[in-house]
């Protein structure tokens, strides 16, 4: 396994910091199983989703560049790069999902997982997998299903387009994409999504005499 330490450190900083640490009073939570009509603008209006998407994409790309297979590696060492990448993804998704300021809740990292897929896989594979997952999720109206659906889309589209060429990358991303959903089964918590809080409307001042 070959490691470029500056890139790896940068990838770890980008991937491992939980987004919930930056959720202040301007952020509220809503169960993903509820109807989202009327909440789309407040969801997309939360700029932290864009930050989450971009940093996951950049962090995943840096991780792919930082940890690679050594040409002369044999036996178990030949797959150590895959184990390292998968471990980083697992830790990252655990932190993004389980660190949540809502009691007994898990934060659904929709933007983070989408950015990770786009940053780690070839653009064509990632683009089609994300599109398919979004279409199916909207069709079924089951938001929490986005994660297992994306995992299945990544593996299916990846094998269809590249065969075994990117096998280890596909396995790592498939595992990472489905992990948030799996964590809610292992640690019984309800999935919530973050959105921008409604601006407070101040009461009108009484007329002065």
C-alpha positions as a printed NumPy array, in Angstrom:
array([[  0.   ,   0.   ,   0.   ],
       [  1.291,   3.441,  -0.963],
       [  0.264,   6.481,   1.077],
       [  0.657,  10.161,   0.263],
       [  0.378,  11.577,   3.762],
       [ -0.456,  15.225,   2.954],
       [ -3.398,  14.145,   0.792],
       [ -4.51 ,  11.574,   3.362],
       [ -4.493,  14.109,   6.199],
       [ -6.494,  16.557,   4.07 ],
       [ -8.975,  13.791,   3.182],
       [ -9.425,  12.837,   6.837],
       [-10.087,  16.445,   7.85 ],
       [-12.692,  16.837,   5.115],
       [-14.423,  13.513,   5.708],
       [-14.355,  12.985,   9.458],
       [-15.64 ,  16.281,  10.857],
       [-19.37 ,  15.778,  11.653],
       [-21.556,  18.368,   9.973],
       [-23.776,  18.456,  13.081],
       [-21.063,  20.437,  14.858],
       [-22.015,  23.387,  12.642],
       [-25.768,  23.094,  13.192],
       [-26.733,  26.154,  15.176],
       [-30.024,  27.828,  15.95 ],
       [-30.649,  28.411,  12.25 ],
       [-30.971,  24.629,  11.696],
       [-33.96 ,  22.461,  12.628],
       [-34.676,  18.777,  12.01 ],
       [-37.558,  16.969,  10.368],
       [-38.213,  13.234,  10.217],
       [-37.512,  12.012,   6.687],
       [-40.593,   9.768,   6.748],
       [-42.91 ,  12.793,   6.882],
       [-44.281,  14.634,   3.858],
       [-41.749,  17.121,   2.453],
       [-44.254,  19.311,   0.611],
       [-43.601,  22.883,   1.629],
       [-40.188,  22.056,   3.054],
       [-38.09 ,  21.747,  -0.098],
       [-37.132,  25.427,  -0.213],
       [-35.991,  25.413,   3.414],
       [-34.046,  22.174,   2.859],
       [-32.189,  23.353,  -0.238],
       [-31.858,  26.801,   1.307],
       [-29.564,  25.419,   3.998],
       [-26.073,  26.145,   2.666],
       [-24.468,  23.45 ,   4.802],
       [-25.833,  20.825,   2.387],
       [-23.743,  22.35 ,  -0.404],
       [-20.694,  22.466,   1.865],
       [-21.302,  18.83 ,   2.861],
       [-21.567,  17.743,  -0.783],
       [-18.424,  19.564,  -1.911],
       [-16.225,  18.514,   1.01 ],
       [-17.303,  14.857,   0.662],
       [-16.564,  14.916,  -3.058],
       [-13.149,  16.51 ,  -2.549],
       [-12.336,  14.309,   0.45 ],
       [-13.219,  11.11 ,  -1.419],
       [-11.105,  12.167,  -4.402],
       [ -8.151,  12.937,  -2.126],
       [ -8.544,   9.572,  -0.383],
       [ -8.472,   7.752,  -3.732],
       [ -5.304,   9.649,  -4.651],
       [ -3.67 ,   9.239,  -1.236],
       [ -4.118,   5.499,  -0.654],
       [ -3.236,   3.229,  -3.566],
       [ -2.071,  -0.326,  -4.108],
       [  1.657,  -1.039,  -4.219],
       [  2.586,  -2.75 ,  -7.53 ],
       [  4.701,  -5.404,  -5.793],
       [  2.249,  -6.145,  -2.981],
       [  1.226,  -9.773,  -2.513],
       [ -1.224, -11.716,  -0.388],
       [ -3.208,  -9.794,   2.185],
       [ -1.066,  -6.681,   1.687],
       [ -2.387,  -6.445,  -1.856],
       [ -5.806,  -5.5  ,  -0.473],
       [ -4.667,  -3.291,   2.417],
       [ -5.442,  -0.123,   0.426],
       [ -9.055,  -1.268,  -0.005],
       [ -9.361,  -2.022,   3.713],
       [ -7.957,   1.411,   4.59 ],
       [-10.297,   3.271,   2.246],
       [-13.305,   1.287,   3.492],
       [-12.365,   1.94 ,   7.132],
       [-12.146,   5.695,   6.5  ],
       [-15.516,   5.684,   4.753],
       [-17.096,   3.644,   7.572],
       [-15.798,   6.   ,  10.256],
       [-16.832,   9.056,   8.243],
       [-20.399,   7.826,   7.729],
       [-20.743,   6.791,  11.371],
       [-19.749,  10.29 ,  12.472],
       [-21.962,  12.064,   9.931],
       [-24.969,   9.887,  10.792],
       [-24.807,   9.242,  14.53 ],
       [-23.594,  12.677,  15.642],
       [-26.882,  14.574,  15.737],
       [-28.212,  17.3  ,  18.026],
       [-31.726,  15.869,  17.851],
       [-32.348,  13.429,  20.715],
       [-32.613,   9.738,  19.712],
       [-32.157,  10.659,  16.058],
       [-29.714,   9.937,  13.263],
       [-28.845,  12.633,  10.739],
       [-29.498,  11.511,   7.167],
       [-26.349,  12.546,   5.214],
       [-27.952,  12.799,   1.766],
       [-25.555,  15.451,   0.442],
       [-22.466,  13.889,   2.02 ],
       [-23.068,  10.414,   0.576],
       [-23.884,  11.845,  -2.861],
       [-20.661,  13.866,  -2.881],
       [-18.654,  10.847,  -1.772],
       [-19.999,   8.751,  -4.647],
       [-19.261,  11.482,  -7.192],
       [-15.745,  12.099,  -5.869],
       [-14.592,   8.483,  -5.607],
       [-16.042,   6.805,  -8.696],
       [-15.664,   7.544, -12.416],
       [-18.008,  10.438, -13.328],
       [-20.125,   8.374, -15.731],
       [-20.734,   5.603, -13.198],
       [-21.37 ,   8.035, -10.343],
       [-23.688,  10.242, -12.414],
       [-25.919,   7.407, -13.625],
       [-25.976,   5.747, -10.184],
       [-27.028,   8.985,  -8.488],
       [-29.667,   9.733, -11.132],
       [-31.144,   6.239, -10.864],
       [-31.195,   6.396,  -7.052],
       [-32.902,   9.806,  -7.039],
       [-35.56 ,   8.724,  -9.559],
       [-36.385,   5.507,  -7.666],
       [-36.416,   7.29 ,  -4.304],
       [-38.822,   9.952,  -5.576],
       [-40.947,   7.276,  -7.228],
       [-41.273,   5.226,  -4.053],
       [-41.57 ,   8.347,  -1.829],
       [-39.361,   6.618,   0.724],
       [-36.585,   9.078,   1.535],
       [-34.719,   6.789,   3.917],
       [-34.514,   4.23 ,   1.104],
       [-32.146,   6.527,  -0.797],
       [-29.133,   4.945,   0.882],
       [-29.746,   1.24 ,   0.123],
       [-31.085,   2.197,  -3.308],
       [-27.919,   4.189,  -4.038],
       [-25.779,   1.277,  -2.836],
       [-27.576,  -1.076,  -5.236],
       [-27.343,   1.495,  -8.054],
       [-23.599,   1.945,  -7.56 ],
       [-22.897,  -1.772,  -7.726],
       [-25.26 ,  -2.414, -10.64 ],
       [-24.266,   0.568, -12.804],
       [-20.593,   0.078, -11.914],
       [-20.508,  -3.546, -13.032],
       [-22.526,  -2.711, -16.142],
       [-20.155,   0.076, -17.218],
       [-16.754,  -1.099, -15.974],
       [-17.044,  -4.78 , -15.07 ],
       [-14.328,  -5.743, -12.582],
       [-12.058,  -2.842, -13.518],
       [-13.084,  -0.74 , -10.51 ],
       [-14.175,  -3.631,  -8.305],
       [-12.583,  -2.418,  -5.059],
       [-13.765,   1.163,  -5.488],
       [-17.295,  -0.097,  -6.178],
       [-17.249,  -2.319,  -3.086],
       [-16.001,   0.517,  -0.874],
       [-18.622,   2.989,  -2.121],
       [-21.448,   0.431,  -2.085],
       [-20.699,  -0.274,   1.572],
       [-20.44 ,   3.44 ,   2.402],
       [-23.668,   4.386,   0.596],
       [-25.764,   1.832,   2.433],
       [-24.161,   2.335,   5.848],
       [-26.352,   5.237,   7.132],
       [-29.478,   3.146,   6.644],
       [-27.81 ,   0.117,   8.247],
       [-26.752,   2.19 ,  11.259],
       [-30.374,   3.098,  12.015],
       [-31.106,  -0.634,  12.227],
       [-28.131,  -1.375,  14.464],
       [-28.748,   1.672,  16.689],
       [-32.54 ,   2.224,  16.77 ],
       [-32.936,   5.883,  15.882],
       [-35.263,   7.765,  13.578],
       [-33.817,   9.444,  10.494],
       [-33.98 ,  13.232,  10.389],
       [-32.964,  15.729,   7.745],
       [-31.64 ,  19.19 ,   8.499],
       [-33.299,  22.288,   7.088],
       [-33.279,  26.035,   7.571],
       [-35.376,  27.243,  10.49 ],
       [-38.28 ,  29.561,   9.83 ],
       [-37.421,  33.179,  10.469],
       [-39.006,  34.443,  13.637],
       [-41.722,  37.02 ,  13.121],
       [-41.518,  39.606,  15.818],
       [-44.751,  40.799,  17.356],
       [-45.766,  44.329,  16.337],
       [-44.984,  46.97 ,  18.884],
       [-48.004,  48.593,  20.573],
       [-48.756,  52.089,  19.331],
       [-47.121,  54.854,  21.31 ],
       [-49.339,  57.418,  22.971]])
